[in-house]
Amino acid sequence: MEAREELRKLRESTGMNRKEFCEYFEIPYMTETDWELGNRRVPQYLLRLMEYKIQTEKLSDKRIEDDKENDVTNR
């Protein structure tokens, strides 16, 4: 999998849009956009650090829990 695809999947796992993701990680919006579009290559070490932060802060788990809560409330 290419780094840009990994970044997109990582962002989507948090439930954040690009703007929120950039604000959270303090990354310029255009830089993140260029990474996802493949105009620039995201450094592998940065992907690993972002993934680590997301896991330690349980952002991806929070999104899954929020989705479950929304499913229950929408029934």
ROSE-4610 file (N, C-alpha, C; in Angstrom, 1 decimal, always signed):
// ROSE-4610
residu = [M/M/M/E/E/E/A/A/A/R/R/R/E/E/E/E/E/E/L/L/L/R/R/R/K/K/K/L/L/L/R/R/R/E/E/E/S/S/S/T/T/T/G/G/G/M/M/M/N/N/N/R/R/R/K/K/K/E/E/E/F/F/F/C/C/C/E/E/E/Y/Y/Y/F/F/F/E/E/E/I/I/I/P/P/P/Y/Y/Y/M/M/M/T/T/T/E/E/E/T/T/T/D/D/D/W/W/W/E/E/E/L/L/L/G/G/G/N/N/N/R/R/R/R/R/R/V/V/V/P/P/P/Q/Q/Q/Y/Y/Y/L/L/L/L/L/L/R/R/R/L/L/L/M/M/M/E/E/E/Y/Y/Y/K/K/K/I/I/I/Q/Q/Q/T/T/T/E/E/E/K/K/K/L/L/L/S/S/S/D/D/D/K/K/K/R/R/R/I/I/I/E/E/E/D/D/D/D/D/D/K/K/K/E/E/E/N/N/N/D/D/D/V/V/V/T/T/T/N/N/N/R/R/R]
num = [1/1/1/2/2/2/3/3/3/4/4/4/5/5/5/6/6/6/7/7/7/8/8/8/9/9/9/10/10/10/11/11/11/12/12/12/13/13/13/14/14/14/15/15/15/16/16/16/17/17/17/18/18/18/19/19/19/20/20/20/21/21/21/22/22/22/23/23/23/24/24/24/25/25/25/26/26/26/27/27/27/28/28/28/29/29/29/30/30/30/31/31/31/32/32/32/33/33/33/34/34/34/35/35/35/36/36/36/37/37/37/38/38/38/39/39/39/40/40/40/41/41/41/42/42/42/43/43/43/44/44/44/45/45/45/46/46/46/47/47/47/48/48/48/49/49/49/50/50/50/51/51/51/52/52/52/53/53/53/54/54/54/55/55/55/56/56/56/57/57/57/58/58/58/59/59/59/60/60/60/61/61/61/62/62/62/63/63/63/64/64/64/65/65/65/66/66/66/67/67/67/68/68/68/69/69/69/70/70/70/71/71/71/72/72/72/73/73/73/74/74/74/75/75/75]
x = [+0.8/+0.0/+0.9/+0.5/+1.3/+1.1/+2.0/+2.0/+0.7/+0.4/-0.8/-2.1/-2.2/-3.3/-3.4/-2.2/-2.1/-2.5/-2.1/-2.5/-4.0/-4.6/-6.0/-6.8/-6.4/-7.0/-6.9/-5.7/-5.5/-6.4/-6.5/-7.4/-8.8/-9.2/-10.6/-10.9/-9.9/-10.2/-10.5/-10.1/-10.4/-11.8/-12.3/-13.6/-13.5/-12.2/-12.0/-11.9/-12.3/-12.1/-10.7/-10.3/-8.9/-8.6/-9.6/-9.3/-9.1/-10.0/-9.9/-8.6/-8.2/-7.0/-5.8/-5.8/-4.6/-4.5/-5.7/-5.6/-5.2/-5.6/-5.2/-3.7/-3.1/-1.7/-0.9/-1.5/-0.8/+0.0/-0.6/+0.0/-0.7/+0.0/-0.7/-1.6/-2.8/-3.8/-3.3/-2.6/-2.1/-1.1/-0.3/+0.7/+0.0/-1.0/-1.7/-2.5/-3.1/-3.8/-2.8/-1.6/-0.6/-0.2/-0.1/+0.3/-0.8/-2.1/-3.2/-3.4/-3.1/-3.2/-2.0/-0.9/+0.3/+1.2/+0.9/+1.8/+3.1/+3.0/+4.2/+4.2/+5.3/+5.3/+5.4/+4.5/+4.5/+5.6/+6.4/+7.5/+6.9/+7.5/+7.1/+7.1/+8.2/+8.3/+7.1/+6.7/+5.5/+4.2/+4.1/+2.9/+2.9/+4.0/+4.1/+3.8/+4.3/+4.1/+2.6/+2.0/+0.6/-0.3/+0.1/-0.7/-0.5/+0.7/+0.9/+0.1/+0.1/-0.7/-2.2/-2.7/-4.1/-4.4/-3.5/-3.8/-3.7/-2.7/-2.6/-3.7/-4.2/-5.4/-6.7/-6.6/-7.8/-8.8/-8.3/-9.2/-10.0/-9.3/-10.0/-11.1/-10.8/-11.8/-13.0/-12.7/-13.8/-14.7/-14.2/-15.0/-15.9/-15.4/-16.2/-17.3/-17.0/-18.0/-19.0/-18.6/-19.6/-20.5/-20.0/-20.8/-21.8/-21.4/-22.3/-23.4/-23.1/-24.1/-25.1/-24.6/-25.5/-26.4/-25.9/-26.8/-27.9/-27.6/-28.6/-29.6/-29.2/-30.1/-31.0/-30.4/-31.2/-32.2/-32.3/-33.3/-34.6]
y = [-1.2/+0.0/+1.2/+2.2/+3.4/+4.3/+5.1/+6.0/+6.9/+7.4/+8.3/+7.5/+6.3/+5.5/+5.2/+4.9/+4.7/+5.9/+7.0/+8.3/+8.5/+8.3/+8.5/+7.5/+6.2/+5.2/+5.6/+6.1/+6.5/+7.6/+8.6/+9.8/+9.3/+8.5/+8.0/+7.1/+6.5/+5.6/+6.5/+7.8/+8.7/+9.3/+9.3/+9.9/+11.4/+11.9/+13.3/+13.6/+14.8/+15.3/+15.8/+16.3/+16.7/+17.9/+18.8/+20.0/+19.7/+18.9/+18.4/+17.7/+16.8/+16.0/+16.9/+17.9/+18.8/+19.7/+20.1/+20.9/+20.0/+18.8/+17.9/+17.7/+17.4/+17.1/+18.4/+19.5/+20.8/+20.7/+20.1/+20.0/+21.0/+21.7/+22.6/+21.8/+22.4/+21.7/+21.4/+22.2/+22.0/+20.8/+20.8/+19.7/+18.3/+18.2/+17.0/+16.6/+17.6/+17.4/+16.9/+17.5/+17.1/+15.6/+15.3/+13.9/+12.9/+13.2/+12.3/+12.3/+13.3/+13.3/+12.7/+12.5/+11.9/+13.0/+14.3/+15.3/+15.4/+15.0/+14.9/+13.6/+13.1/+11.9/+12.1/+11.5/+11.6/+10.7/+11.2/+10.4/+9.2/+8.0/+6.8/+7.0/+7.7/+7.8/+8.7/+9.6/+10.5/+9.7/+8.8/+7.9/+7.1/+6.5/+5.7/+6.5/+7.7/+8.5/+8.9/+9.2/+9.6/+8.4/+7.2/+6.0/+5.7/+5.9/+5.7/+6.6/+7.9/+8.9/+8.5/+8.1/+7.8/+6.6/+5.6/+4.4/+4.7/+5.5/+5.8/+6.6/+7.5/+8.3/+7.7/+6.5/+5.7/+6.5/+7.2/+8.0/+7.1/+6.0/+5.1/+4.3/+4.0/+3.2/+4.1/+5.4/+6.4/+6.5/+6.5/+6.6/+5.4/+4.2/+3.0/+3.0/+3.5/+3.5/+4.6/+5.7/+6.7/+6.2/+5.5/+4.9/+3.9/+3.1/+2.1/+2.9/+3.9/+4.7/+5.4/+5.9/+6.5/+5.4/+4.2/+3.2/+2.8/+2.8/+2.5/+3.6/+4.8/+6.0/+6.1/+5.8/+6.0/+4.9/+3.9/+2.8/+3.2]
z = [+0.0/+0.0/+0.0/-0.8/-0.9/+0.4/+0.7/+1.9/+1.9/+0.7/+0.6/+1.0/+0.6/+0.9/+2.4/+3.0/+4.4/+5.2/+4.8/+5.4/+5.4/+4.2/+4.0/+5.0/+5.0/+5.8/+7.3/+7.7/+9.0/+9.4/+8.6/+8.8/+8.9/+8.0/+8.0/+9.3/+9.8/+11.0/+12.2/+12.2/+13.3/+13.1/+11.9/+11.7/+11.4/+11.3/+11.1/+9.6/+9.2/+7.9/+7.8/+6.6/+6.4/+7.3/+7.4/+8.2/+9.7/+10.2/+11.6/+11.9/+10.9/+11.0/+11.1/+10.2/+10.1/+11.4/+11.9/+13.1/+14.3/+14.3/+15.4/+15.5/+14.3/+14.2/+13.9/+13.7/+13.5/+12.2/+11.1/+9.8/+8.9/+8.1/+7.1/+6.2/+6.0/+5.2/+3.8/+3.1/+1.8/+1.8/+2.8/+2.9/+3.0/+3.9/+4.0/+2.7/+2.1/+0.9/-0.2/-0.3/-1.3/-1.0/+0.3/+0.6/+0.1/+0.4/+0.1/-1.4/-2.2/-3.6/-4.3/-3.6/-4.2/-4.8/-4.6/-5.1/-4.3/-3.1/-2.2/-1.4/-1.0/-0.3/+1.2/+1.9/+3.4/+3.9/+4.8/+5.4/+6.2/+6.0/+6.7/+8.3/+8.8/+10.2/+10.7/+9.9/+10.4/+10.4/+9.4/+9.5/+10.7/+11.1/+12.3/+13.5/+13.6/+14.8/+14.9/+13.8/+13.8/+14.2/+13.7/+14.0/+15.5/+16.0/+17.5/+18.3/+17.9/+18.7/+18.7/+17.5/+17.4/+18.3/+18.2/+19.1/+20.5/+21.0/+22.4/+22.9/+22.1/+22.5/+22.1/+21.6/+21.2/+20.4/+19.4/+18.6/+17.6/+17.1/+16.2/+16.9/+18.2/+19.0/+19.3/+19.6/+19.9/+18.7/+17.5/+16.3/+16.2/+16.4/+16.3/+17.4/+18.6/+19.7/+19.3/+18.8/+18.3/+17.3/+16.3/+15.2/+15.8/+16.8/+17.4/+18.2/+18.9/+19.6/+18.6/+17.5/+16.5/+15.9/+15.7/+15.1/+16.1/+17.4/+18.4/+18.5/+18.4/+18.6/+17.3/+16.2/+14.9/+14.6/+15.5/+15.3/+15.7]
